[in-house]
Amino acid sequence: MSDPSTPLLCPRCRRLISRSEPRCPYCGLPHPAGLHPVGSLLHWLERPEDFVRALIWVNGILFGLSILFSPTGVGLSANPLRFLSPTSESLILLGASGTFPIERLGRWWTLITAGYLHGGLLHIFFNMAALNQIAPLIVREFGMFRMFAIYTLGAAAGFYASYLAGIALTIGASAGLCALVGAALYYGKRRGGIYGHQIYRQTSGWIVGLVLIGLLPGINNWAHGGGLVAGVVLAGLLGYNERRPEAFWHRLGGGILMAGTVLALGWAVASATIYRFS
């Protein structure tokens, strides 16, 4: 057993505290040493690399299910953009968004679930690579719950912009990713200094890349633009750790969004399974 007097870094705010502390005196994280079951869960979730890894796993599992649920097989053409591409029917069953699912099927909850679906192997590979790069930064500077709120609400805003623009069917993590880019842009500009300037410059380069990618056919620029703007706005409203540590209402709101996302994805998978295999 570890010596209670041994200091450790709080998994949320990364400040040095005593291992025996029942709650971090700086950010209020309960059981920072992970000695309690709930504390152990929070300790695991609030390490940026573990939380991001969990998000990537969820995307990967949903991609595998979309392939499994495709009734006519999947794309195996030589075109890399079409390799392992699930059918539109499978994606609709699992929660794709757009005017068709929302207006014809009344599935407003797809504004949440669509961000966990992808149209092919390259699509999910590049999105998850980008998520693995930018999400740890946002978790570190905003906290896990604010990061998830920006990611989820930003994606929903992007998909809603797509709906207003008349996009029939849309999927992908890129709307949420653009929200994280917007949050990073706000953080870099607002923080200033050498570190803030570096973040701002790097984020500006990502935005240039998004603009160039948006010139390709089939790219949903409405989702990208809506997510980016929403990310900037949400970052300004929620604040970041150096100016405003994560408070109870941040954790409460983020926790509600997490629970709602789990329920929406669970409902999508359950209803798709019943429909496909009944």
TORKOL-4160 file (C-alpha; in steps of 0.2 Angstrom, whole numbers, padded with zeros to 4 digits, m for minus):
278
<pt num="1" X="0000" Y="0000" Z="0000"/>
<pt num="2" X="0006" Y="0017" Z="m0004"/>
<pt num="3" X="0012" Y="0029" Z="0010"/>
<pt num="4" X="m0002" Y="0041" Z="0014"/>
<pt num="5" X="0011" Y="0055" Z="0016"/>
<pt num="6" X="0018" Y="0053" Z="m0002"/>
<pt num="7" X="0013" Y="0067" Z="m0013"/>
<pt num="8" X="0004" Y="0065" Z="m0030"/>
<pt num="9" X="m0002" Y="0075" Z="m0045"/>
<pt num="10" X="m0021" Y="0078" Z="m0045"/>
<pt num="11" X="m0027" Y="0069" Z="m0060"/>
<pt num="12" X="m0038" Y="0085" Z="m0064"/>
<pt num="13" X="m0029" Y="0100" Z="m0060"/>
<pt num="14" X="m0011" Y="0092" Z="m0060"/>
<pt num="15" X="m0006" Y="0101" Z="m0044"/>
<pt num="16" X="0004" Y="0092" Z="m0031"/>
<pt num="17" X="m0006" Y="0087" Z="m0016"/>
<pt num="18" X="m0005" Y="0074" Z="m0002"/>
<pt num="19" X="m0011" Y="0056" Z="m0006"/>
<pt num="20" X="m0021" Y="0056" Z="0010"/>
<pt num="21" X="m0032" Y="0071" Z="0004"/>
<pt num="22" X="m0051" Y="0066" Z="0003"/>
<pt num="23" X="m0053" Y="0080" Z="m0009"/>
<pt num="24" X="m0041" Y="0090" Z="m0020"/>
<pt num="25" X="m0040" Y="0107" Z="m0011"/>
<pt num="26" X="m0037" Y="0116" Z="m0027"/>
<pt num="27" X="m0051" Y="0109" Z="m0039"/>
<pt num="28" X="m0062" Y="0099" Z="m0027"/>
<pt num="29" X="m0059" Y="0082" Z="m0036"/>
<pt num="30" X="m0066" Y="0069" Z="m0023"/>
<pt num="31" X="m0054" Y="0054" Z="m0019"/>
<pt num="32" X="m0039" Y="0060" Z="m0030"/>
<pt num="33" X="m0029" Y="0046" Z="m0025"/>
<pt num="34" X="m0042" Y="0034" Z="m0032"/>
<pt num="35" X="m0043" Y="0024" Z="m0016"/>
<pt num="36" X="m0062" Y="0024" Z="m0017"/>
<pt num="37" X="m0072" Y="0015" Z="m0031"/>
<pt num="38" X="m0079" Y="0032" Z="m0037"/>
<pt num="39" X="m0063" Y="0040" Z="m0035"/>
<pt num="40" X="m0054" Y="0026" Z="m0045"/>
<pt num="41" X="m0066" Y="0029" Z="m0059"/>
<pt num="42" X="m0064" Y="0048" Z="m0059"/>
<pt num="43" X="m0045" Y="0045" Z="m0058"/>
<pt num="44" X="m0046" Y="0034" Z="m0074"/>
<pt num="45" X="m0058" Y="0045" Z="m0083"/>
<pt num="46" X="m0049" Y="0061" Z="m0080"/>
<pt num="47" X="m0032" Y="0056" Z="m0087"/>
<pt num="48" X="m0033" Y="0064" Z="m0104"/>
<pt num="49" X="m0026" Y="0049" Z="m0114"/>
<pt num="50" X="m0038" Y="0037" Z="m0106"/>
<pt num="51" X="m0054" Y="0048" Z="m0108"/>
<pt num="52" X="m0049" Y="0051" Z="m0127"/>
<pt num="53" X="m0045" Y="0032" Z="m0129"/>
<pt num="54" X="m0063" Y="0028" Z="m0123"/>
<pt num="55" X="m0070" Y="0040" Z="m0135"/>
<pt num="56" X="m0060" Y="0032" Z="m0149"/>
<pt num="57" X="m0066" Y="0015" Z="m0144"/>
<pt num="58" X="m0084" Y="0020" Z="m0144"/>
<pt num="59" X="m0082" Y="0027" Z="m0162"/>
<pt num="60" X="m0073" Y="0011" Z="m0167"/>
<pt num="61" X="m0087" Y="0000" Z="m0160"/>
<pt num="62" X="m0100" Y="0010" Z="m0169"/>
<pt num="63" X="m0091" Y="0008" Z="m0185"/>
<pt num="64" X="m0090" Y="m0010" Z="m0183"/>
<pt num="65" X="m0108" Y="m0011" Z="m0180"/>
<pt num="66" X="m0112" Y="m0001" Z="m0195"/>
<pt num="67" X="m0103" Y="m0013" Z="m0205"/>
<pt num="68" X="m0111" Y="m0028" Z="m0197"/>
<pt num="69" X="m0129" Y="m0020" Z="m0200"/>
<pt num="70" X="m0126" Y="m0016" Z="m0218"/>
<pt num="71" X="m0139" Y="m0028" Z="m0227"/>
<pt num="72" X="m0131" Y="m0028" Z="m0244"/>
<pt num="73" X="m0113" Y="m0029" Z="m0238"/>
<pt num="74" X="m0100" Y="m0016" Z="m0238"/>
<pt num="75" X="m0089" Y="m0007" Z="m0250"/>
<pt num="76" X="m0073" Y="m0016" Z="m0255"/>
<pt num="77" X="m0068" Y="m0007" Z="m0270"/>
<pt num="78" X="m0051" Y="m0002" Z="m0275"/>
<pt num="79" X="m0056" Y="0016" Z="m0271"/>
<pt num="80" X="m0048" Y="0020" Z="m0254"/>
<pt num="81" X="m0062" Y="0032" Z="m0250"/>
<pt num="82" X="m0075" Y="0019" Z="m0253"/>
<pt num="83" X="m0066" Y="0004" Z="m0244"/>
<pt num="84" X="m0076" Y="m0003" Z="m0230"/>
<pt num="85" X="m0091" Y="0009" Z="m0232"/>
<pt num="86" X="m0107" Y="0004" Z="m0223"/>
<pt num="87" X="m0123" Y="0007" Z="m0232"/>
<pt num="88" X="m0134" Y="0022" Z="m0229"/>
<pt num="89" X="m0148" Y="0011" Z="m0222"/>
<pt num="90" X="m0136" Y="0005" Z="m0209"/>
<pt num="91" X="m0130" Y="0022" Z="m0204"/>
<pt num="92" X="m0148" Y="0028" Z="m0203"/>
<pt num="93" X="m0153" Y="0014" Z="m0191"/>
<pt num="94" X="m0138" Y="0018" Z="m0180"/>
<pt num="95" X="m0142" Y="0037" Z="m0179"/>
<pt num="96" X="m0136" Y="0047" Z="m0194"/>
<pt num="97" X="m0143" Y="0064" Z="m0194"/>
<pt num="98" X="m0149" Y="0076" Z="m0208"/>
<pt num="99" X="m0166" Y="0081" Z="m0215"/>
<pt num="100" X="m0172" Y="0064" Z="m0219"/>
<pt num="101" X="m0169" Y="0056" Z="m0201"/>
<pt num="102" X="m0176" Y="0072" Z="m0192"/>
<pt num="103" X="m0191" Y="0077" Z="m0203"/>
<pt num="104" X="m0196" Y="0060" Z="m0210"/>
<pt num="105" X="m0192" Y="0049" Z="m0194"/>
<pt num="106" X="m0193" Y="0062" Z="m0180"/>
<pt num="107" X="m0176" Y="0058" Z="m0174"/>
<pt num="108" X="m0169" Y="0074" Z="m0166"/>
<pt num="109" X="m0158" Y="0064" Z="m0155"/>
<pt num="110" X="m0147" Y="0060" Z="m0170"/>
<pt num="111" X="m0139" Y="0077" Z="m0168"/>
<pt num="112" X="m0130" Y="0068" Z="m0154"/>
<pt num="113" X="m0127" Y="0050" Z="m0161"/>
<pt num="114" X="m0122" Y="0056" Z="m0179"/>
<pt num="115" X="m0105" Y="0061" Z="m0172"/>
<pt num="116" X="m0100" Y="0043" Z="m0168"/>
<pt num="117" X="m0104" Y="0036" Z="m0186"/>
<pt num="118" X="m0092" Y="0036" Z="m0201"/>
<pt num="119" X="m0094" Y="0032" Z="m0219"/>
<pt num="120" X="m0078" Y="0022" Z="m0222"/>
<pt num="121" X="m0061" Y="0016" Z="m0215"/>
<pt num="122" X="m0052" Y="0031" Z="m0220"/>
<pt num="123" X="m0065" Y="0042" Z="m0214"/>
<pt num="124" X="m0064" Y="0035" Z="m0196"/>
<pt num="125" X="m0045" Y="0034" Z="m0197"/>
<pt num="126" X="m0042" Y="0052" Z="m0200"/>
<pt num="127" X="m0055" Y="0058" Z="m0188"/>
<pt num="128" X="m0049" Y="0047" Z="m0174"/>
<pt num="129" X="m0031" Y="0053" Z="m0177"/>
<pt num="130" X="m0037" Y="0071" Z="m0176"/>
<pt num="131" X="m0047" Y="0067" Z="m0160"/>
<pt num="132" X="m0031" Y="0059" Z="m0152"/>
<pt num="133" X="m0021" Y="0075" Z="m0156"/>
<pt num="134" X="m0032" Y="0089" Z="m0151"/>
<pt num="135" X="m0044" Y="0081" Z="m0137"/>
<pt num="136" X="m0030" Y="0079" Z="m0124"/>
<pt num="137" X="m0026" Y="0098" Z="m0126"/>
<pt num="138" X="m0044" Y="0103" Z="m0123"/>
<pt num="139" X="m0046" Y="0090" Z="m0108"/>
<pt num="140" X="m0030" Y="0097" Z="m0100"/>
<pt num="141" X="m0035" Y="0116" Z="m0102"/>
<pt num="142" X="m0054" Y="0115" Z="m0100"/>
<pt num="143" X="m0056" Y="0099" Z="m0090"/>
<pt num="144" X="m0065" Y="0082" Z="m0095"/>
<pt num="145" X="m0083" Y="0088" Z="m0092"/>
<pt num="146" X="m0081" Y="0105" Z="m0102"/>
<pt num="147" X="m0071" Y="0096" Z="m0116"/>
<pt num="148" X="m0086" Y="0083" Z="m0118"/>
<pt num="149" X="m0098" Y="0097" Z="m0117"/>
<pt num="150" X="m0089" Y="0107" Z="m0131"/>
<pt num="151" X="m0087" Y="0091" Z="m0141"/>
<pt num="152" X="m0105" Y="0086" Z="m0140"/>
<pt num="153" X="m0114" Y="0102" Z="m0141"/>
<pt num="154" X="m0103" Y="0108" Z="m0154"/>
<pt num="155" X="m0106" Y="0093" Z="m0165"/>
<pt num="156" X="m0125" Y="0095" Z="m0162"/>
<pt num="157" X="m0124" Y="0113" Z="m0168"/>
<pt num="158" X="m0114" Y="0108" Z="m0183"/>
<pt num="159" X="m0127" Y="0095" Z="m0187"/>
<pt num="160" X="m0141" Y="0107" Z="m0184"/>
<pt num="161" X="m0133" Y="0119" Z="m0196"/>
<pt num="162" X="m0133" Y="0105" Z="m0209"/>
<pt num="163" X="m0151" Y="0102" Z="m0206"/>
<pt num="164" X="m0155" Y="0120" Z="m0209"/>
<pt num="165" X="m0145" Y="0120" Z="m0225"/>
<pt num="166" X="m0155" Y="0105" Z="m0231"/>
<pt num="167" X="m0142" Y="0091" Z="m0230"/>
<pt num="168" X="m0151" Y="0075" Z="m0231"/>
<pt num="169" X="m0139" Y="0063" Z="m0222"/>
<pt num="170" X="m0124" Y="0067" Z="m0212"/>
<pt num="171" X="m0112" Y="0058" Z="m0200"/>
<pt num="172" X="m0094" Y="0060" Z="m0193"/>
<pt num="173" X="m0084" Y="0066" Z="m0179"/>
<pt num="174" X="m0078" Y="0081" Z="m0188"/>
<pt num="175" X="m0092" Y="0092" Z="m0182"/>
<pt num="176" X="m0086" Y="0089" Z="m0164"/>
<pt num="177" X="m0068" Y="0090" Z="m0169"/>
<pt num="178" X="m0071" Y="0107" Z="m0177"/>
<pt num="179" X="m0079" Y="0112" Z="m0160"/>
<pt num="180" X="m0063" Y="0107" Z="m0151"/>
<pt num="181" X="m0053" Y="0117" Z="m0164"/>
<pt num="182" X="m0064" Y="0132" Z="m0161"/>
<pt num="183" X="m0061" Y="0130" Z="m0142"/>
<pt num="184" X="m0042" Y="0129" Z="m0144"/>
<pt num="185" X="m0043" Y="0144" Z="m0155"/>
<pt num="186" X="m0052" Y="0154" Z="m0142"/>
<pt num="187" X="m0040" Y="0147" Z="m0128"/>
<pt num="188" X="m0024" Y="0152" Z="m0138"/>
<pt num="189" X="m0030" Y="0170" Z="m0142"/>
<pt num="190" X="m0037" Y="0173" Z="m0124"/>
<pt num="191" X="m0023" Y="0166" Z="m0114"/>
<pt num="192" X="m0009" Y="0175" Z="m0124"/>
<pt num="193" X="0009" Y="0173" Z="m0120"/>
<pt num="194" X="0021" Y="0161" Z="m0128"/>
<pt num="195" X="0011" Y="0146" Z="m0125"/>
<pt num="196" X="m0006" Y="0154" Z="m0130"/>
<pt num="197" X="0002" Y="0161" Z="m0146"/>
<pt num="198" X="0009" Y="0144" Z="m0150"/>
<pt num="199" X="m0008" Y="0136" Z="m0148"/>
<pt num="200" X="m0017" Y="0150" Z="m0158"/>
<pt num="201" X="m0004" Y="0148" Z="m0172"/>
<pt num="202" X="m0006" Y="0129" Z="m0173"/>
<pt num="203" X="m0025" Y="0130" Z="m0172"/>
<pt num="204" X="m0025" Y="0143" Z="m0186"/>
<pt num="205" X="m0015" Y="0130" Z="m0197"/>
<pt num="206" X="m0029" Y="0117" Z="m0193"/>
<pt num="207" X="m0042" Y="0129" Z="m0199"/>
<pt num="208" X="m0033" Y="0132" Z="m0215"/>
<pt num="209" X="m0032" Y="0113" Z="m0217"/>
<pt num="210" X="m0051" Y="0112" Z="m0214"/>
<pt num="211" X="m0054" Y="0125" Z="m0228"/>
<pt num="212" X="m0044" Y="0116" Z="m0240"/>
<pt num="213" X="m0052" Y="0099" Z="m0236"/>
<pt num="214" X="m0069" Y="0108" Z="m0238"/>
<pt num="215" X="m0065" Y="0110" Z="m0256"/>
<pt num="216" X="m0066" Y="0092" Z="m0259"/>
<pt num="217" X="m0083" Y="0084" Z="m0265"/>
<pt num="218" X="m0094" Y="0077" Z="m0252"/>
<pt num="219" X="m0088" Y="0087" Z="m0237"/>
<pt num="220" X="m0101" Y="0094" Z="m0226"/>
<pt num="221" X="m0094" Y="0112" Z="m0223"/>
<pt num="222" X="m0110" Y="0117" Z="m0214"/>
<pt num="223" X="m0106" Y="0104" Z="m0200"/>
<pt num="224" X="m0088" Y="0110" Z="m0200"/>
<pt num="225" X="m0092" Y="0128" Z="m0199"/>
<pt num="226" X="m0106" Y="0126" Z="m0187"/>
<pt num="227" X="m0095" Y="0116" Z="m0175"/>
<pt num="228" X="m0081" Y="0128" Z="m0176"/>
<pt num="229" X="m0092" Y="0143" Z="m0172"/>
<pt num="230" X="m0100" Y="0134" Z="m0158"/>
<pt num="231" X="m0083" Y="0128" Z="m0151"/>
<pt num="232" X="m0078" Y="0146" Z="m0150"/>
<pt num="233" X="m0094" Y="0152" Z="m0141"/>
<pt num="234" X="m0094" Y="0137" Z="m0129"/>
<pt num="235" X="m0076" Y="0140" Z="m0124"/>
<pt num="236" X="m0080" Y="0158" Z="m0120"/>
<pt num="237" X="m0096" Y="0154" Z="m0110"/>
<pt num="238" X="m0088" Y="0139" Z="m0100"/>
<pt num="239" X="m0071" Y="0146" Z="m0097"/>
<pt num="240" X="m0055" Y="0137" Z="m0095"/>
<pt num="241" X="m0045" Y="0130" Z="m0080"/>
<pt num="242" X="m0032" Y="0144" Z="m0078"/>
<pt num="243" X="m0046" Y="0157" Z="m0076"/>
<pt num="244" X="m0061" Y="0147" Z="m0070"/>
<pt num="245" X="m0058" Y="0129" Z="m0063"/>
<pt num="246" X="m0071" Y="0116" Z="m0067"/>
<pt num="247" X="m0085" Y="0119" Z="m0055"/>
<pt num="248" X="m0100" Y="0108" Z="m0049"/>
<pt num="249" X="m0111" Y="0114" Z="m0063"/>
<pt num="250" X="m0098" Y="0111" Z="m0076"/>
<pt num="251" X="m0097" Y="0093" Z="m0070"/>
<pt num="252" X="m0116" Y="0091" Z="m0068"/>
<pt num="253" X="m0119" Y="0098" Z="m0086"/>
<pt num="254" X="m0105" Y="0087" Z="m0093"/>
<pt num="255" X="m0111" Y="0072" Z="m0083"/>
<pt num="256" X="m0129" Y="0074" Z="m0090"/>
<pt num="257" X="m0123" Y="0075" Z="m0108"/>
<pt num="258" X="m0112" Y="0059" Z="m0105"/>
<pt num="259" X="m0128" Y="0050" Z="m0099"/>
<pt num="260" X="m0139" Y="0057" Z="m0113"/>
<pt num="261" X="m0126" Y="0052" Z="m0126"/>
<pt num="262" X="m0125" Y="0034" Z="m0118"/>
<pt num="263" X="m0144" Y="0033" Z="m0118"/>
<pt num="264" X="m0145" Y="0039" Z="m0136"/>
<pt num="265" X="m0132" Y="0028" Z="m0143"/>
<pt num="266" X="m0139" Y="0013" Z="m0133"/>
<pt num="267" X="m0156" Y="0016" Z="m0140"/>
<pt num="268" X="m0149" Y="0017" Z="m0158"/>
<pt num="269" X="m0140" Y="0001" Z="m0156"/>
<pt num="270" X="m0154" Y="m0008" Z="m0148"/>
<pt num="271" X="m0167" Y="m0002" Z="m0160"/>
<pt num="272" X="m0155" Y="m0006" Z="m0175"/>
<pt num="273" X="m0152" Y="m0023" Z="m0168"/>
<pt num="274" X="m0170" Y="m0027" Z="m0166"/>
<pt num="275" X="m0174" Y="m0021" Z="m0183"/>
<pt num="276" X="m0160" Y="m0030" Z="m0192"/>
<pt num="277" X="m0161" Y="m0047" Z="m0184"/>
<pt num="278" X="m0179" Y="m0049" Z="m0179"/>
